């Protein structure tokens, strides 16, 4: 590879965590509301403002949760603190972006329906593809969440979802899928840099499942497609172990909807906050054994999929995360495609300190040197 290209790779490597956040945001935006934010190429000014607001509000909401409950609710409801006024301003920026997307999606659906009607009235003449709404093929819906909600209401004869509801659906999907995926990928690459023996097993498994192109052929290695990650049990176990020690959401809280009693007999009242520290539970020897502090992906190869009440990083029971399978699929495909082409070396003396936000991120990012992988 030319020297100039190698230098470019090194500069990009210094932005490694930002690249992962950009990747995950683009992916979840396409799934949530079918819009390509182009965060890895040339994002629009509105997308940049939205992303910056999202990152800041994540950090500020964590600070809000550190306050006593009565103060947090008082400050939040009446905007009595600088923190709450800042959060309100950031929400306004994000709302403007999301409501514009909702409006655009409804207009595209209306145009698609209009064209369907015109087709039928003209005797079934085929409308040229370039004349149809850009997000639909001959009137057929595509599968983003917003479109699915609107489609379901049409098919069932129910009331159309309000703009507020669609905005909430889009935002919740972003909240659940952006930083969590980026966090897991970042910590996974960090652990790869700390455990070369584990990385060697991952590379062997990837090359076996997706053979690299023959030397000198000029061809690209086979790429993972769709739902075929079952060929990579060790990589899956590696991500499971990464999530155990570095949970994307290190501390989770639920609000009681009604008076209840916990399994140990502790009474809880409606409106009470019940918190559980996933970061600590992942290191609890009573759950994971005496080697709980060790990074050991093999623990997930020696047993079946653990109970969600043991591996509770995606919640459990009726609130089990519906995106669990998609999350693993996304991070595994991303890891395979990166590791097939490049080798990663962590910057010397990097300090992987935690940053206090809702998600478990690195305070100083993950600066890495990237070079073409030796064939």
N, C-alpha and C positions, 0 to 999 in steps of 0.2 A: 504494500500500500504506500502511496506517495507520502513524503514527510508532511506535506501540508495537511493531508487528510488525517494523519495521526495526531497532529497538533490540535486539529478541530475536535477530535475525540476527547482529548485531555481537557479542553475547555468545557465541553459538554459535561464531562464527568463531574466537574465541580458543581453542576446544577442538578446532580442526580436525583435528590429528593423532589425537586420541583418538576422534573420530568415525570416522575412516578405520579405525583399529584395531578399533573396535567393529563396524563394517560387515563387515570381512574375517573377524573371529572368528565373527560370526553366520553368515556364508555358509559357512565351512568346517565349522562345527559341524553345520549342517543336512546338508551333504554327507557328513560323516564318520559321524555317529551319529544323524542325524535329530532333533536336539533344538534347539529355538529358545531360545537363551540370553537373548534380549531385551536384548542389550547396548546397543542404541540407545534403549530405552524404560525398562523397569523390571526390570532383572536381579535375580534372587533373591540372597539373601545368599551362598548356596553358589557361585553363578556369579561373584559379585564376588570371593570368596576365591580361586576357581580362576584367574580372570583376573589378579589381583594376584600370585599365586604364579608363574604362567606368565611374566609380565613380569620378575619379579625373577630367576627361574632362568635366563632367557635371558642376562641380564647377568653372572651369577655363573659360568655355564658358559664364557663367553668368558674370564673371568679365570683359570679353571682351565686353559684351553688355552695360556696364556702361560707356564706353569710348564714346566721340563724334564720330559721324558717320565717318567723314573723317579720323580721327586717327585710328579707328577700321579697316577700309578697307585698309589703308596704311600699318599698322602693320601686318595685316593678309596676304595680298597679297605678301609682301616682307620679311616676317619673321624678322621684325626689333626689336622685343622685346623678352625678356626672356619668357614672357607668350606665345607668338606665337610659339617659338621654342619648348617649353614644350608640347604644344598642338599637334604640328606636330609629335613629338616623340610618343605620346600616340596614335595618329591616325595610325601610322605605326604598332604599336603592335596590334591594333584592326583589321586593314586591313589584317594582316597576318593570324589572327584567322578566319576571315570571308571568305577570299578567299580560305582557306583550306577547309572550309565547302562547299562552292560552287563547288569546284573541286570534292570533295567526292560525292556530290549529283549527279553531272553529270555522274560520273563514275558508280554510282549505277544504274542510269537510263539506261545507255548504256548496262550494264550487264543484266538488266531486259529485255531490248528489244532483246538482243542477245539470251537469253534463250527462249523468246517467239518464235523467228524465228526457233530455233532448235526444239522446240516442234512441230511446224507445219510441219517441214521437216521430222520429225521422225514419222509422222502419228498421231500426237496428243497425244503421250505418255505423261503422267503426270510427270512433274519434281518434285522430292522430295522437300519438303518445305525447308529442310536444305541446298539444293543446290541453292536456289534462293537468290537474293540480300536481305540482312537482312531487308531492309526497304520497301519491296514490297511483296505482297502475290500473287503468280502465275501471276506476271506481272501487277497487278493492282496498280495504283498509290495510295499513301496515301495523306492526305490533307494538308500538310504544304504549306506555301506560295511559297517557292522556287519551289517546285514540281508543284504547280498549274500554275505558270508562264511558266514553261518549257512545261507542258502538253498543255496549251492553244496555244502556238506557234506551237506545233506539229499538233494539231487538226485543226487549221485554216490555216496551210500552210505558216504562217508568218516566218519572220527571227527569229532564236533562240535568246533569250535574252543574252546580253553580260554578262561577269563576273562582270563588273562594275555595270550594272543595277541590277543584282541579289544581289550583295553586298549592294547596296543602299537600296533595298527592305528589306533585313534582318536587316540592321542597323536602318532604320526608324521605323520598327516594334518594335525593342528593345527599341528605344528611347521613343516611344509612350506608351509602355506597362509595362516597368519595374518599374521605380521610381514612376510613377503615381499610379499604383495599390498599391505598398508598402506604399506610402504616405497616400492614402485613408484608408487603413487598420490600419495603425499606429494611425492616428487621430481619427478613429472610436473607437478603443479600449481605447484611452485616454478619449474620451467623455463618453464612457460607465462607466469609473471609476469615472467620475465627476457627473454622473446623474444616480444613482442607480434605481430610479423609471422607467426611460426609459429602463434600462437593464432588470428590472423585466418583463416589457411588452414584450421585445424581447424573453426572456426565455420562457415565457408562450406561445408565438406564435410558437416558435421552437418545444416545447414539444407537442403542439397540432398537428402540421403538421407532426412531426416525433417522435412518442411516444417513450419514453425511455424504455429500457428493464425492465421487472419486477424484483423487488429486489430479489437477491439471485439466479436468473436464470443463471447468468454468461454470458448472451447474450449481444451483443452490440446494442446500439440504432440504429433505422433506419437512414440511411444516405441519404442526398439529392443526386439525380441523374438527370443529364441532365437538361432539360429546365423546371423545376418545381418550380421556385422561385416565381411564382404568388401566392403561398400559404403563402408568407411571406410579406404582404404589409407593416407592421410596420417596419420590418428590412430594406426594400427597402427605406422607408421614412427616416429612421435613417441615411442611407448612403447618401441620397440626402441632408439632412440637414448638415451632416458632410462636404460634398463637397462644400456646399454654404459658410460655414464659414472658411473652410480650403481647398481652391482649390488646387488640385495637381499641377497646373501651375498657380501661383498667378499673373503673368504678361505676357500677350501675345502680340506679335508683328507681323505685316504683312508688306510685302514689295510690293509697288504698281508696278504692271506689266505694267500699262499704265496710262496716265493722266486721272483723274476722279474728281468727285465732291461728297463729303459726303452728306448724307441726310439733314444736317443743312446748306448746302451751302458752306462749307469749301472746297476750291480747293486743290487737292493733285496732285503732279507731279510724273511721272515715276521715280522709284527708291527711293521715299520717304518712311520712316518708319512710320507706323501708329500703335500706341500701345494703349492697354486698360488694366486697372488694375482690374483683376477679383477679387482679394482680397477685394478691396474697393467696387466694385459693389455688392458683396455678402452681404455687410453691409449697403447698401444704403437704407435709410428709404423710399425714394420716390418709390422704386421698391418693397420692402418687408414689408413695414409698420412700425409702431412705435416700434414694438418688434423685429426689424431686428437684434439687438445685442443678442437676447436671443436664446438659443439652443432649438428649438421647432420642433421636427419631425412631429408633428400633422399638421403643415402647408401644408405638402405634402399629407396628407390624406383627407384634406377638399376640394381639387380641383383636376381636371384632371391633367395629365402630363403637366407641364408648358411649354410655348413656349420656344424653344431653343434660342430665342432672349431675353428672360428673364433669363432663366437658361442656360447661354451660356458657361458653363464650358466644353462642348464638341464641341465648335464652333457652327455654325448655317448655314442655307442655303445650297448651294452646297458643302460647306466644312465641313458639319456636320461629326463628327468622326464616321467612319464605325465600330469602335470597342466599341461603347458606350454600346450596349446591352451585349456584351461579357464581358466587364469590370465589370458591375454590377453582372453578373452571377458568375464571378470568385471570387469577394470579398465576395459575399453572401454565396457561397458554403464554402469558407474558414472559414468565421466567424461561420457558423452553425457547422461545424465539430470540430472547436476548443471549442466553447461554450458548445457543447454537453458533452464534456469529462472533461473540466477544468474550474476552476474559476480563475480570474485574479485580482490581487490587485496591484495598482501602488505603486512604491517605495515612502516612505514618503519624503516629502519636494522636490519632483522632480520639476525641473524648465523646463516647456515645451517651451523653447525659440526657435525661428526660426533660421534656418541656411540659409544663402544666397546662393542659387543655383537656377538652372532653375526650379526645383521642390521644393515644400514647405515641407521641412523636419525639424526634430527636431535637434537642435544643440547638445543636450546631449542624443539623442536617447530616447527610452521609456522603462526604466528598470521596469520590473514587476515581482512580485512573482506569481508563478503558482502552483496550487495544484489541486488534483483530485476533480472533482465536486461531491458534496454531492448528493446522490440519494434520 
